[in-house]
């Protein structure tokens, strides 16, 4: 019986290792896709919740995104702390506080997505205008750091208290903008978050272009609901396409 118990434990450890390796591979591939599609810059990062331990998440050590490999992934608790002594991103609390506030979230991405950035500093709400942006809901919320911390901050998400407020502003939405800083995407998987980040970028560009042409006809609540369900089922097609683009570019 002792031998059987040890065998079951070894099998469980092997399965967990295999599951972890899959997540590590997806985090690295996601980073490469986001860089290749010009959504992530030098200071972006993506994380994933540990499947068998909802109180932990994986995030790469503090590195330039293009250098990240599966060997650079660190494990954090929901206070944003790790026993790994390698350098960690200061903005890891964005991830930890969102995981803490949103048990449904399995992946968090922080970027400075170029077409989205203008909506971090103007009074024009970022709202969906095509079927591919239906997942956004009625409008993307904006976290305004000045509301609690005044107008002399570094606009950074480097403390648990600020990131707690970011998570509160996110609410039940899939995206929150950080005023005069950047973007946070969340979702049920790494692939879903990459899909959303890509089409958030496209949606922002489309809205900006439309505002220069004429009066915008935004998606209706019914269109948001119906189109969001339809498009949300196409995540793997997007992942396969962007992964192939990596291979064609010699980056896979």
C-alpha positions as CSV (number, residue, x, y, z in Angstrom):
1,X,0.0,0.0,0.0
2,X,2.9,2.4,0.8
3,X,4.4,1.6,-2.6
4,X,1.1,2.3,-4.3
5,X,0.7,5.6,-2.5
6,X,4.2,6.6,-3.5
7,X,3.5,5.6,-7.1
8,X,0.4,7.8,-7.2
9,X,2.3,10.7,-5.7
10,X,5.1,10.4,-8.3
11,X,2.5,10.2,-11.1
12,X,0.8,13.3,-9.7
13,X,4.1,15.2,-9.6
14,X,4.9,14.1,-13.2
15,X,1.4,15.3,-14.4
16,X,1.9,18.6,-12.6
17,X,5.3,19.0,-14.1
18,X,3.9,18.3,-17.6
19,X,1.0,20.8,-17.0
20,X,3.5,23.4,-15.8
21,X,5.8,22.9,-18.8
22,X,2.8,23.4,-21.1
23,X,1.9,26.7,-19.3
24,X,5.6,27.8,-19.5
25,X,5.6,27.1,-23.2
26,X,2.4,29.0,-23.7
27,X,3.7,32.0,-21.7
28,X,6.9,32.1,-23.8
29,X,5.0,31.7,-27.1
30,X,2.4,34.3,-26.0
31,X,5.2,36.8,-25.3
32,X,6.8,36.2,-28.7
33,X,3.4,36.6,-30.4
34,X,2.7,39.8,-28.7
35,X,6.1,41.2,-29.6
36,X,5.8,40.0,-33.2
37,X,2.3,41.5,-33.6
38,X,3.6,44.8,-32.1
39,X,1.4,44.8,-29.0
40,X,4.0,44.2,-26.3
41,X,7.0,46.5,-25.9
42,X,10.1,46.3,-23.7
43,X,8.1,46.6,-20.5
44,X,5.2,44.2,-20.9
45,X,4.6,40.9,-19.1
46,X,2.1,38.0,-19.0
47,X,1.3,35.6,-16.3
48,X,-0.9,32.5,-15.7
49,X,-2.5,31.1,-12.6
50,X,-1.1,27.7,-11.3
51,X,-3.9,25.2,-12.3
52,X,-3.8,23.1,-9.2
53,X,-3.1,26.0,-6.8
54,X,-5.4,29.0,-7.3
55,X,-3.3,30.9,-4.7
56,X,-0.3,31.0,-6.9
57,X,0.7,32.2,-10.4
58,X,3.6,32.0,-12.9
59,X,5.4,35.0,-14.2
60,X,8.8,35.4,-15.8
61,X,11.6,36.9,-14.0
62,X,12.5,40.6,-14.7
63,X,13.9,40.5,-18.2
64,X,13.5,42.1,-21.6
65,X,10.5,40.1,-23.0
66,X,12.4,38.9,-26.1
67,X,15.0,37.1,-23.9
68,X,12.4,35.1,-21.8
69,X,12.6,31.3,-22.0
70,X,10.8,28.6,-20.0
71,X,13.7,28.6,-17.5
72,X,12.9,32.1,-16.5
73,X,9.4,31.5,-15.1
74,X,8.9,32.2,-11.4
75,X,6.1,31.2,-9.0
76,X,4.4,33.8,-6.9
77,X,1.7,33.8,-4.2
78,X,-1.2,36.2,-4.3
79,X,0.7,38.7,-2.2
80,X,3.1,38.9,-5.1
81,X,6.0,37.2,-3.2
82,X,8.3,34.4,-4.4
83,X,11.0,32.3,-2.9
84,X,12.9,32.6,-6.2
85,X,15.8,35.0,-5.6
86,X,16.1,36.2,-9.2
87,X,14.9,39.8,-9.9
88,X,11.1,40.2,-10.3
89,X,9.0,42.8,-12.1
90,X,7.9,45.6,-9.8
91,X,4.5,45.5,-11.5
92,X,3.9,41.9,-10.4
93,X,1.3,43.3,-7.9
94,X,-1.0,44.1,-10.9
95,X,-1.1,40.3,-11.5
96,X,-1.4,39.3,-7.8
97,X,-4.1,41.7,-6.9
98,X,-6.2,40.8,-9.9
99,X,-5.9,37.1,-9.2
100,X,-6.9,37.8,-5.7
101,X,-9.9,39.9,-6.6
102,X,-11.0,37.7,-9.6
103,X,-11.0,33.9,-9.0
104,X,-12.3,33.4,-12.5
105,X,-9.2,35.0,-14.1
106,X,-6.5,32.5,-15.2
107,X,-4.2,34.9,-17.1
108,X,-3.2,38.5,-16.8
109,X,-1.3,40.7,-19.3
110,X,0.1,44.1,-18.9
111,X,1.3,46.1,-22.0
112,X,1.5,49.5,-23.5
113,X,-0.4,48.5,-26.6
114,X,0.3,51.4,-29.1
115,X,-3.2,52.0,-30.6
116,X,-4.8,51.7,-27.2
117,X,-2.5,54.1,-25.4
118,X,-4.3,57.3,-26.5
119,X,-7.4,56.2,-24.7
120,X,-5.4,56.2,-21.5
121,X,-5.2,60.0,-21.6
122,X,-8.2,61.4,-23.5
123,X,-11.8,61.7,-22.4
124,X,-13.1,59.6,-25.3
125,X,-14.2,56.2,-24.0
126,X,-12.9,53.1,-25.7
127,X,-16.0,51.3,-26.9
128,X,-16.5,48.4,-29.3
129,X,-17.3,49.3,-32.9
130,X,-16.9,45.9,-34.7
131,X,-17.9,42.3,-33.9
132,X,-14.2,41.5,-33.1
133,X,-14.4,44.0,-30.2
134,X,-17.7,42.7,-28.7
135,X,-15.9,41.0,-25.8
136,X,-15.1,44.5,-24.4
137,X,-18.6,45.1,-23.3
138,X,-20.2,48.6,-23.1
139,X,-16.9,50.5,-22.6
140,X,-13.4,49.9,-21.2
141,X,-13.0,51.2,-17.6
142,X,-10.1,53.5,-16.8
143,X,-8.1,53.5,-13.5
144,X,-7.3,57.0,-12.5
145,X,-4.4,57.0,-10.0
146,X,-4.9,60.7,-9.3
147,X,-8.2,60.0,-7.5
148,X,-6.5,58.6,-4.4
149,X,-2.8,59.5,-4.9
150,X,-2.7,63.0,-6.4
151,X,-0.9,64.3,-9.4
152,X,2.7,63.7,-8.4
153,X,3.0,59.9,-8.7
154,X,5.2,58.0,-11.1
155,X,2.0,56.5,-12.7
156,X,3.3,53.0,-11.9
157,X,1.6,49.9,-10.6
158,X,4.5,49.1,-8.2
159,X,2.6,48.7,-4.9
160,X,-0.1,46.4,-3.7
161,X,-2.4,49.3,-2.7
162,X,-2.3,50.9,-6.1
163,X,-2.8,47.5,-7.8
164,X,-5.7,46.7,-5.5
165,X,-7.4,49.9,-6.9
166,X,-6.6,48.8,-10.5
167,X,-8.3,45.4,-9.8
168,X,-11.3,47.3,-8.4
169,X,-11.5,49.5,-11.5
170,X,-11.3,46.4,-13.7
171,X,-14.3,44.9,-11.9
172,X,-15.9,42.2,-14.0
173,X,-14.5,43.6,-17.3
174,X,-11.9,41.9,-19.5
175,X,-9.7,45.0,-19.9
176,X,-8.8,48.1,-17.8
177,X,-6.8,51.0,-18.9
178,X,-4.3,52.7,-16.5
179,X,-4.5,56.4,-17.0
180,X,-1.5,57.8,-18.8
181,X,0.3,54.5,-18.5
182,X,-1.0,51.3,-20.2
183,X,-3.3,48.4,-20.5
184,X,-4.3,45.3,-18.5
185,X,-6.0,42.3,-20.2
186,X,-7.4,39.3,-18.3
187,X,-9.1,36.1,-19.4
188,X,-9.7,32.4,-18.8
189,X,-6.5,31.2,-20.5
190,X,-3.3,32.5,-22.0
191,X,-4.7,32.0,-25.5
192,X,-7.8,34.0,-24.7
193,X,-5.8,36.9,-23.4
194,X,-3.5,37.0,-26.4
195,X,-6.6,36.9,-28.7
196,X,-8.2,39.7,-26.7
197,X,-5.0,41.8,-26.7
198,X,-4.7,41.6,-30.4
199,X,-8.3,42.6,-31.1
200,X,-8.3,45.3,-28.5
201,X,-5.4,46.8,-30.4
202,X,-7.3,46.5,-33.7
203,X,-10.5,47.9,-32.1
204,X,-8.8,50.9,-30.7
205,X,-7.2,51.6,-34.1
206,X,-10.6,51.2,-35.9
207,X,-12.3,53.6,-33.4
208,X,-9.6,56.2,-33.8
209,X,-9.9,56.0,-37.6
210,X,-13.7,56.1,-37.4
211,X,-13.7,59.2,-35.2
212,X,-11.8,61.1,-37.9
213,X,-14.4,60.1,-40.6
214,X,-17.8,60.6,-39.1
215,X,-20.3,59.8,-36.4
216,X,-19.7,56.4,-34.8
217,X,-22.4,53.8,-34.7
218,X,-21.3,51.7,-31.7
219,X,-22.3,48.1,-31.1
220,X,-25.7,47.7,-29.4
221,X,-26.0,45.6,-26.2
222,X,-27.6,42.8,-28.2
223,X,-24.7,42.8,-30.7
224,X,-22.2,42.9,-27.9
225,X,-23.8,39.8,-26.4
226,X,-24.3,37.8,-29.6
227,X,-21.1,38.7,-31.4
228,X,-19.0,38.2,-28.2
229,X,-20.1,34.6,-27.9
230,X,-19.5,33.9,-31.6
231,X,-16.0,35.5,-31.8
232,X,-15.0,34.1,-28.4
233,X,-15.2,30.6,-29.9
234,X,-12.4,31.4,-32.4
235,X,-9.5,31.7,-30.0
236,X,-7.5,28.7,-31.2
237,X,-7.7,29.9,-34.8
238,X,-6.0,33.1,-33.8
239,X,-3.3,31.3,-31.8
240,X,-2.6,28.9,-34.6
241,X,-2.3,31.8,-37.1
242,X,0.0,33.9,-34.9
243,X,2.1,30.9,-34.0
244,X,2.6,30.2,-37.7
245,X,3.7,33.8,-38.2
246,X,6.4,33.2,-35.6
247,X,7.6,30.1,-37.4
248,X,7.7,32.0,-40.7
249,X,9.7,34.8,-39.1
250,X,12.1,32.2,-37.5
251,X,11.1,33.2,-34.0
252,X,9.4,29.9,-32.9
